[in-house]
Amino acid sequence: MKLPFGKKQRKQATRPEPRWWERLDWSAIGTTAAIVAGCAVVALLLIFALDRPVRRVLLEGTFQRVSPPEIESAVAQVAQGGLASVDLERIRKRVESTDWVDSAVVTRVWPDAIRVVVNEEVAAARWNDAGLLNARGELFIRNARYVPPELPLLEGPEGSESQVAQLYIDAQGRLLESGLRLTGVRLDDRGAWELELADGLQVRLGRQDVKERLERFIRLASPTVAKRVAEIKYVDMRYTNGFSVGWNARSALAVAPREDATPDA
């Protein structure tokens, strides 16, 4: 008896997978490249067409301390190239390097102008002999031609501007609430602090525990000092407990410290 057998199937030949570059749509790629190249050419032509020479500098600001010719000169020194290619950041930095300029905003004005908006520094305090500090405690000019005498005088070693300004900021408002006007803060080379109030009254804080001594002066001494400020030459807070008062007259008063007590550093 013969057993039935199925028909023998032929193996079909498999086609090899196409390689990656064969799967790419070269027509679409060519079209995209042509569009990009065209856009680049148009952009370059547009830049060349708009890159006209800078003929005008438009200035905006209060100009109380800075003169417009100073700003125009600063712009002219670095405004190289046409309006489209000029480096606005470089112009801004050059303008801000001018004395009394706090910040500047520089923009293009088509077809041939640059607008410069100038914000001037506001002097908040004198620094040493002829320097000026802004409200952030930054020394923005070292040798001012004119130093407003009504500004508080802050003094200290080079590099201590922000530290001295911070103590002034911390003390000024609180002393004013106590009826005392702070006119100066001094930090000497030894690191000792001293405040100066209206009428030349000095408050000696020394080198140690300065914040605690200032707090103690405001809390304990200021009520007495505010009432008799014209009679007092200095208040010495360099004691562990209390303070001493130096009077303009011959009489002197010591408050809290013992007769044999001596001030700390």
Helices and strands as residue ranges (DSSP letters): H 20-23, H 26-50, E 56-60, H 68-78, H 88-96, E 101-109, E 113-120, E 125-127, E 131-133, E 139-141, E 153-155, H 161-177, E 182-187, E 193-197, G 198-200, E 202-206, H 210-216, I 217-221, H 222-227, G 229-231, E 232-236, E 243-247, E 253-255
